[in-house]
Amino acid sequence: GYWYLTSATRADYASLQPAFTGLMKGVKIYGSAPSATPAHPALSFVAWQEPNEGAYVAQVPRDWNVRGGVIRPDPLRLLDPVELTSPDGKVYVFSGDGTLGLFKTPTQMELQIGLREGSYNGAAVLMRYRPAVQLLPEFLQKRFGARCGTLRIDTVRDQQDIAAEANAQLAPSTAPGSFQRADVAMAVFQCGQGAIGLVQMATYITGVEAQFGSEGFGMWQISGVGGFITPEERAAEASAVIIKLLTTRKVNKQWAQGNQQMVAQITAMSQKSAAELSAQIASRYPASSSTSGAGAGASSSDDLSRRWQNSTMDQVDVVDQATGESYKVQSGSSYYWINPQGTTIVGTNAPSQPSI
């Protein structure tokens, strides 16, 4: 015989009962007798290579329709939306979303000059931070409202235990005067007639605290989202697919190295263009009009000219603390990072060291 148990805290069990019911209905016992033929064949997984850039390989069910892969909303940001559909079209599994944006918390200065929530500041949309538990219901209606026709959310649960584990891992890399935070939530919903959905979302914000008279701010985004829509009796099948997809990804090392080089090349080209423009302006507007000036007067003139050039070209002077060498870089960032070779400088709005 077989015995199955679902377990949760007393406070949470009622809200999770629709998910438990779907999972239990998906359990089937396959015997050797001819009468025990399964309604749906057991899943068989095959390797699927991300098609757009060959970024990774993951395991997906054989004969399922798979589409999506890496896309680039801008040169330095990657998204990875993937959708899977069963051969009969009844089970839908997804990971990621191609429409996810980048957000920045608005400051009083931005509000005073007329910017409002929904306005753009560079590539980011000004928006107060909304943790996953607040953002998830709106996301579900936008993403699946038309697909489901009638979408009714049964429960939205703030998964504080998962977020606490993530934040504990982030804590060692959080510099003084800065902050990082992750929030995670899960929603269970009814999709049309006879189908249930389960979606998990994570949001992430990083930024600087207010200090030395300057305002603090944060950059945030939906850092992860995935789930499924399925007939209740096939919830276990859908769960197996999404778990397999997310846990078997193997990143192509050559792609990772090439991507790192591409980011460095983009940064270097930007710096080269700025340097050439700087040289052209300096040749037309010399740092000092006196060829024989010396001492404090000449130094002051040079400094004023340097500041004028920086303001004109939206640049700032930075100094490598390790070597004492100075560089001109694009302004607008709160922190600047140099690679060990001294060939690339990257600006960020958060104190966390940039990834590849």
Secondary structure per residue as TSV (DSSP state, phi and psi in degrees):
chain	resnum	aa	ss	phi	psi
A	1	G	-	360.0	167.2
A	2	Y	-	-129.6	139.9
A	3	W	-	-128.5	130.1
A	4	Y	-	-120.3	141.7
A	5	L	-	-129.9	133.7
A	6	T	-	-110.5	140.3
A	7	S	-	-136.8	138.8
A	8	A	-	-162.7	168.9
A	9	T	-	-67.0	156.9
A	10	R	H	-58.0	-38.2
A	11	A	H	-70.0	-30.1
A	12	D	H	-97.7	-15.7
A	13	Y	H	-61.5	-42.7
A	14	A	H	-61.6	-40.1
A	15	S	H	-71.5	-26.1
A	16	L	H	-91.9	-5.4
A	17	Q	H	-57.4	-39.3
A	18	P	H	-59.7	-38.6
A	19	A	H	-68.6	-43.1
A	20	F	H	-61.9	-41.8
A	21	T	H	-60.9	-44.5
A	22	G	H	-62.6	-40.8
A	23	L	H	-65.6	-42.2
A	24	M	H	-67.7	-37.0
A	25	K	H	-65.8	-24.6
A	26	G	T	-81.0	-8.1
A	27	V	-	-79.6	127.0
A	28	K	-	-133.4	140.5
A	29	I	-	-99.7	121.3
A	30	Y	-	-102.8	116.9
A	31	G	-	-102.7	-174.6
A	32	S	S	-92.2	-11.5
A	33	A	S	-69.7	147.4
A	34	P	G	-56.5	-30.1
A	35	S	G	-75.2	-7.0
A	36	A	G	-96.0	26.0
A	37	T	-	-64.4	126.5
A	38	P	-	-69.9	149.7
A	39	A	S	-68.2	-33.6
A	40	H	S	-130.0	127.6
A	41	P	-	-57.5	149.6
A	42	A	-	-60.3	144.8
A	43	L	-	-68.1	138.9
A	44	S	-	-124.7	126.6
A	45	F	E	-103.2	146.5
A	46	V	E	-131.9	163.2
A	47	A	E	-76.9	136.2
A	48	W	E	-126.4	123.9
A	49	Q	E	-94.1	132.2
A	50	E	-	-54.3	122.7
A	51	P	T	-83.6	-24.4
A	52	N	T	-77.3	-39.4
A	53	E	T	-135.0	3.0
A	54	G	-	62.8	36.6
A	55	A	-	-72.3	-31.7
A	56	Y	E	-161.9	170.4
A	57	V	E	-123.8	137.0
A	58	A	E	-137.1	164.6
A	59	Q	E	-94.7	128.9
A	60	V	E	-132.3	158.8
A	61	P	E	-66.7	140.0
A	62	R	T	-61.7	137.9
A	63	D	T	73.5	1.0
A	64	W	-	-81.1	151.2
A	65	N	E	-82.4	123.6
A	66	V	E	-123.6	131.1
A	67	R	E	-143.6	158.2
A	68	G	E	116.8	-162.5
A	69	G	-	136.0	-170.8
A	70	V	-	-66.7	132.0
A	71	I	E	-132.1	161.1
A	72	R	E	-126.0	98.5
A	73	P	E	-61.1	-32.3
A	74	D	E	-147.8	166.4
A	75	P	T	-57.4	-27.9
A	76	L	T	-109.4	16.8
A	77	R	E	-135.4	133.5
A	78	L	E	-115.4	141.2
A	79	L	E	-125.1	155.6
A	80	D	-	-138.7	69.6
A	81	P	-	-78.3	129.7
A	82	V	E	-133.3	135.3
A	83	E	E	-127.2	137.8
A	84	L	E	-128.1	138.1
A	85	T	E	-132.2	134.5
A	86	S	-	-66.0	158.7
A	87	P	T	-56.0	-32.7
A	88	D	T	-88.3	0.5
A	89	G	S	76.6	6.7
A	90	K	-	-92.4	-21.8
A	91	V	-	-112.7	126.0
A	92	Y	E	-123.2	128.0
A	93	V	E	-127.1	140.1
A	94	F	E	-143.1	156.8
A	95	S	E	-141.7	127.0
A	96	G	-	81.6	174.8
A	97	D	-	-155.3	131.0
A	98	G	T	-77.8	-5.1
A	99	T	T	-105.9	7.0
A	100	L	-	-65.7	136.4
A	101	G	-	-106.6	176.4
A	102	L	E	-112.0	134.7
A	103	F	E	-125.0	154.9
A	104	K	E	-132.7	134.6
A	105	T	-	-71.3	133.3
A	106	P	-	-73.2	147.0
A	107	T	-	-103.9	164.1
A	108	Q	H	-61.2	-36.4
A	109	M	H	-62.8	-42.7
A	110	E	H	-64.7	-39.9
A	111	L	H	-66.1	-36.3
A	112	Q	H	-68.4	-27.8
A	113	I	T	-92.0	9.2
A	114	G	T	103.1	-2.7
A	115	L	-	-76.3	145.4
A	116	R	-	-132.8	167.4
A	117	E	T	-57.2	133.7
A	118	G	T	100.9	-17.6
A	119	S	-	-77.0	157.6
A	120	Y	E	-94.5	138.3
A	121	N	E	-122.7	96.5
A	122	G	T	68.8	-131.4
A	123	A	T	-87.1	-4.5
A	124	A	E	-102.0	146.1
A	125	V	E	-93.5	131.3
A	126	L	E	-69.3	122.3
A	127	M	-	-162.1	132.2
A	128	R	-	-59.6	146.7
A	129	Y	-	-64.9	132.7
A	130	R	-	-125.2	113.3
A	131	P	-	-65.0	165.2
A	132	A	H	-55.5	-39.3
A	133	V	H	-64.6	-27.3
A	134	Q	H	-85.4	-33.8
A	135	L	H	-83.2	-26.6
A	136	L	H	-62.0	-45.8
A	137	P	H	-58.5	-41.7
A	138	E	H	-64.7	-40.3
A	139	F	H	-61.5	-42.8
A	140	L	H	-62.3	-44.8
A	141	Q	H	-64.3	-40.6
A	142	K	H	-69.3	-41.5
A	143	R	H	-80.7	-39.0
A	144	F	H	-122.0	0.7
A	145	G	H	-56.4	-48.2
A	146	A	H	-69.9	-37.0
A	147	R	H	-64.8	-41.9
A	148	C	H	-84.1	-25.3
A	149	G	S	77.5	-68.9
A	150	T	S	-113.9	115.9
A	151	L	E	-118.0	118.5
A	152	R	E	-121.4	118.2
A	153	I	E	-81.1	121.4
A	154	D	E	-81.1	-44.3
A	155	T	E	-156.8	145.0
A	156	V	E	-125.6	118.7
A	157	R	E	-115.6	126.4
A	158	D	E	-76.4	114.1
A	159	Q	-	-90.5	74.7
A	160	Q	H	-66.3	-29.8
A	161	D	H	-66.5	-41.0
A	162	I	H	-68.3	-42.1
A	163	A	H	-63.1	-39.1
A	164	A	H	-62.6	-39.1
A	165	E	H	-65.6	-42.7
A	166	A	H	-64.0	-42.9
A	167	N	H	-67.9	-32.0
A	168	A	H	-64.3	-35.3
A	169	Q	H	-73.4	-28.4
A	170	L	H	-78.0	-27.1
A	171	A	G	-54.3	-45.0
A	172	P	G	-62.7	-24.2
A	173	S	G	-96.1	7.4
A	174	T	-	-89.7	115.9
A	175	A	-	-77.6	157.1
A	176	P	T	-56.9	138.2
A	177	G	T	83.0	2.4
A	178	S	E	-125.4	175.1
A	179	F	E	-149.5	154.2
A	180	Q	E	-139.7	144.9
A	181	R	E	-156.5	137.7
A	182	A	E	-119.9	144.3
A	183	D	E	-131.2	142.4
A	184	V	E	-131.9	140.9
A	185	A	E	-145.5	156.1
A	186	M	E	-130.9	141.5
A	187	A	E	-126.2	141.2
A	188	V	E	-116.7	133.2
A	189	F	E	-145.3	160.9
A	190	Q	E	-97.2	131.0
A	191	C	E	-117.8	104.5
A	192	G	T	64.5	-141.7
A	193	Q	T	-103.9	116.2
A	194	G	T	85.4	1.8
A	195	A	E	-116.2	144.2
A	196	I	E	-118.5	156.9
A	197	G	E	-130.7	149.4
A	198	L	E	-138.8	125.4
A	199	V	E	-134.5	135.7
A	200	Q	E	-115.1	139.4
A	201	M	E	-133.7	144.3
A	202	A	E	-125.1	133.5
A	203	T	E	-113.4	152.3
A	204	Y	E	-141.9	131.9
A	205	I	E	-129.3	141.2
A	206	T	E	-140.1	146.4
A	207	G	E	-177.4	-164.5
A	208	V	E	-120.7	144.3
A	209	E	-	-78.8	157.7
A	210	A	-	-64.8	132.0
A	211	Q	B	-162.0	150.6
A	212	F	T	54.0	36.4
A	213	G	T	81.3	-2.4
A	214	S	B	-98.2	153.5
A	215	E	-	-80.2	145.8
A	216	G	-	-86.5	160.6
A	217	F	E	-160.1	167.9
A	218	G	E	-138.1	153.0
A	219	M	E	-109.1	132.7
A	220	W	E	-144.5	164.4
A	221	Q	E	-164.8	166.2
A	222	I	E	-78.0	111.0
A	223	S	E	-87.7	-15.0
A	224	G	E	-167.2	141.2
A	225	V	E	-155.1	141.2
A	226	G	E	-171.9	163.3
A	227	G	E	166.3	-154.0
A	228	F	E	-157.0	160.7
A	229	I	E	-127.7	129.9
A	230	T	E	-158.3	156.1
A	231	P	E	-57.9	146.5
A	232	E	G	-55.6	-39.8
A	233	E	G	-71.3	-8.1
A	234	R	G	-115.6	21.2
A	235	A	H	-63.0	-38.0
A	236	A	H	-63.9	-38.2
A	237	E	H	-62.6	-45.9
A	238	A	H	-64.3	-39.6
A	239	S	H	-61.3	-42.4
A	240	A	H	-62.4	-36.9
A	241	V	H	-68.1	-48.5
A	242	I	H	-66.4	-38.2
A	243	I	H	-65.2	-42.3
A	244	K	H	-63.5	-43.0
A	245	L	H	-60.3	-45.2
A	246	L	H	-78.0	-27.0
A	247	T	H	-97.5	-5.0
A	248	T	S	-112.4	6.2
A	249	R	-	-65.8	129.2
A	250	K	E	-122.4	114.1
A	251	V	E	-73.8	136.9
A	252	N	-	-71.1	116.8
A	253	K	H	-62.7	-39.2
A	254	Q	H	-64.0	-39.7
A	255	W	H	-62.8	-43.5
A	256	A	H	-61.0	-43.3
A	257	Q	H	-66.3	-43.0
A	258	G	H	-64.1	-37.4
A	259	N	H	-66.0	-40.0
A	260	Q	H	-62.9	-43.0
A	261	Q	H	-64.6	-38.2
A	262	M	H	-62.9	-44.1
A	263	V	H	-62.1	-42.0
A	264	A	H	-64.0	-39.8
A	265	Q	H	-65.5	-41.1
A	266	I	H	-61.4	-44.7
A	267	T	H	-63.5	-43.1
A	268	A	H	-64.1	-41.5
A	269	M	H	-63.3	-39.1
A	270	S	H	-63.6	-43.9
A	271	Q	H	-67.0	-38.2
A	272	K	H	-63.8	-42.6
A	273	S	H	-62.7	-42.6
A	274	A	H	-64.6	-39.0
A	275	A	H	-65.1	-41.3
A	276	E	H	-65.4	-40.9
A	277	L	H	-63.8	-40.2
A	278	S	H	-60.1	-42.3
A	279	A	H	-65.0	-39.3
A	280	Q	H	-64.1	-43.7
A	281	I	H	-67.1	-41.4
A	282	A	H	-62.9	-34.1
A	283	S	H	-70.7	-30.5
A	284	R	H	-86.6	-29.6
A	285	Y	S	-127.8	84.6
A	286	P	-	-55.4	154.0
A	287	A	S	-63.6	-33.2
A	288	S	-	-139.6	135.6
A	289	S	S	-77.8	-12.1
A	290	S	-	-101.9	125.8
A	291	T	S	-83.2	-11.9
A	292	S	S	-116.1	3.4
A	293	G	-	-64.0	149.3
A	294	A	-	-151.3	170.1
A	295	G	H	76.2	-155.9
A	296	A	H	-63.2	-38.1
A	297	G	H	-61.8	-48.5
A	298	A	H	-65.0	-40.4
A	299	S	H	-62.0	-41.2
A	300	S	H	-64.9	-41.2
A	301	S	H	-63.5	-42.8
A	302	D	H	-61.4	-41.8
A	303	D	H	-65.3	-41.8
A	304	L	H	-63.2	-41.6
A	305	S	H	-64.7	-40.3
A	306	R	H	-60.9	-45.3
A	307	R	H	-64.3	-38.2
A	308	W	H	-64.9	-43.4
A	309	Q	H	-62.1	-43.8
A	310	N	H	-60.9	-42.2
A	311	S	H	-66.7	-40.8
A	312	T	H	-64.0	-40.5
A	313	M	T	-101.7	10.2
A	314	D	T	57.8	49.2
A	315	Q	E	-118.1	169.4
A	316	V	E	-145.3	149.5
A	317	D	E	-91.0	130.2
A	318	V	E	-125.9	154.7
A	319	V	E	-124.0	130.3
A	320	D	-	-71.7	115.4
A	321	Q	T	-66.0	-24.0
A	322	A	T	-79.0	-35.7
A	323	T	T	-113.4	-17.6
A	324	G	-	83.1	-1.8
A	325	E	-	-74.6	144.8
A	326	S	E	-107.9	152.0
A	327	Y	E	-140.4	151.5
A	328	K	E	-99.1	127.2
A	329	V	E	-133.9	165.1
A	330	Q	E	-64.0	130.7
A	331	S	S	-78.9	176.5
A	332	G	S	107.2	-5.6
A	333	S	-	-109.6	153.7
A	334	S	S	-87.5	-24.9
A	335	Y	E	-137.9	149.0
A	336	Y	E	-130.2	141.5
A	337	W	E	-129.4	138.3
A	338	I	E	-118.4	141.6
A	339	N	-	-78.9	163.2
A	340	P	T	-57.9	-27.0
A	341	Q	T	-80.4	-11.2
A	342	G	S	73.9	20.1
A	343	T	-	-104.6	-16.0
A	344	T	-	-136.8	132.7
A	345	I	E	-121.7	130.5
A	346	V	E	-120.8	133.4
A	347	G	E	-99.7	141.2
A	348	T	E	-133.8	162.1
A	349	N	S	-98.9	4.5
A	350	A	S	-132.4	153.4
A	351	P	S	-77.3	-0.8
A	352	S	S	-76.1	135.0
A	353	Q	-	-61.5	134.8
A	354	P	-	-62.3	147.4
A	355	S	-	-84.7	-172.6
A	356	I	-	-66.8	360.0
